[in-house]
Amino acid sequence: MRILVTGGAGFLGSHLIDRLMTAGHEVICLDNFYTGNKRNILQWLDNPNFELIRHDITEPIRLEVDQIYHLACPASPVHYQYNPVKTVKTNVMGTLNMLGLAKRVKARFFLASTSEVYGDPDVHPQSEEYRGNVNPIGLRACYDEGKRIAETLAFDYYRQNKVDIRVVRIFNTYGPRMLENDGRVVSNFIVQALQGKPLTVYGDGSQTRSFCYASDLIEGFIRLMNSDYVGPVNIGNPGEYTILQLAEAVRDMINPNADIIHEPLPSDDPRRRRPDITKAKTLLDWEPTVPLAEGLKLTVEDFRQRIGNAAI
């Protein structure tokens, strides 16, 4: 098939492209390189089945494709809060443009939504039926509400224009190719430990997250895209860890002598986050297979190569 991946040079987009190219598809990668990086897709640049287009999805584009994986949007608070208006435009205009393309060429459309649509949840764990607790005027709203409206648009195109959609809600994901300045906890801790700095935990570290390794997540994407289920489907790891436990695991792996320091908690930071993956298990026969210790080891190796063994 001819498959378009928006945000294809990013962390998750490039892992998805690896899988699609290996499976023998023709792949078009669309990226404006705001948080994506060409080195993530370097191995495919000379491949005749691969095409790279530098493009910002807030502008329309005409292409002929069979499937669209719509992943383009900065996903970490550091990047999506840097230019919140642009983040909203990417989620609204970008999603509109890609749905319009899917409608025109009759392509199946895959929306990478997020667990952030649940906000700071009152329900634990979060199932797809939970409608969320989001602050519409908070610092994270450009992303949280942006993805909520992206889901609205997808379902309206599905109902009104019969666009064939698939919607996934991604929970915290980690793995090789995460940006060093990503601002998410896994990359923050790894970089701090590799540089011999204290690890920064916000609040008392009792807030929880669930960490899914990139290859597991991509497997979930592909299964959903090629299933008959529209979604939304939670894809994430139901193993729940406190941020302090994660900091200790990274510290012990890289630099057991590093200190852990505490800073004030940012506003609207969710207290607990864990997916209910019953739907993914029953409808897609999917569940994560990579344990946190193993995934962290692979991620640390990748960061070590990129930033060197400074101070260690």
C-alpha positions, 0 to 999 in steps of 0.5 A: 500500500501507499501509506502517508505518515505525518510527523514521520521523522519524529520519535514514534513516526520513525519507529512506525515507518521502520515497521511499514518499510520492512513490511514492504509498503510505499511510505511518504513521510511528511514532517516540518522538523519542528520536533522531528529529525532527519537522522531518525529516517536516514536509513530509508532516504535512498530507498525507492519506496520511501519519500520525504516531504518537508511540509507543515500540515496546517497547510493543505497538501494533495497526495494519492495514498491508501492509508494515513497515519496522522501523528504530527504534533509536538507531544511533550509539554516543553514543545507544545507549550512553547508555541501553544497557538501553533499546537492548537492549529496543528491539532485543528487545522492539521487534522482537518487537512488530513481528514479532507485528504482522506475523504478525497482519496478514500484513504483509511485515516488513523488519528494518534490521540492521547491519554491527555484527553482524560486530563487529571482523571477522577476515574482510575484506571481510565477506560475509553468511556471516561470523558475526562477532567480537562481544564480548557484554559490551562497551560496544557489545554492547547494539547489536551483540548487540541486532541479532544477536538481532533477526535471530534473532527475525526468522528464527525468526518466518519459520521457525516462523510463516511471517512474510514477512521481509526482512533488510538489514545496513546499513554506515556511511551518511551524508547530510542529516538526520544528527544534529549530536550523532550521534557518528559520524565524518562528522557529527563532522568536519563539525560540528567543521570548521564550528565552526572546531575541530580535527578529532578522529581516534581512534587513528592514523586507519588504521582503515577504514570504507565510507561509503554515501550515504543515497539509495543505501541507501534504493534498496537497502532498497526493492529488497530489500523488493520482491524475493523474497529474504529476506536477510540482504543487505549494503547499503553502499558497498564503497569503503574509506577510512581515518578520516584520509582522511575527516577530510582530505576534510572539512577540505579541503572546509570549513576547510583550515586546521583542525588534525587531533588524535588521541585514544585509540581507544574499546574494541571499535572495529572496525579494518576495515569494508567490505561484500562486496555481491556478493548485492546486485549479483546479486540486487537489481541494486543498487550505490551510485552517489553518490561520496564527494566528491559525497555529502559536499558535499550533507551539508555543505550540509545541516549548514551550514544547520542550524548556521550558519556559526559561525567560518567 
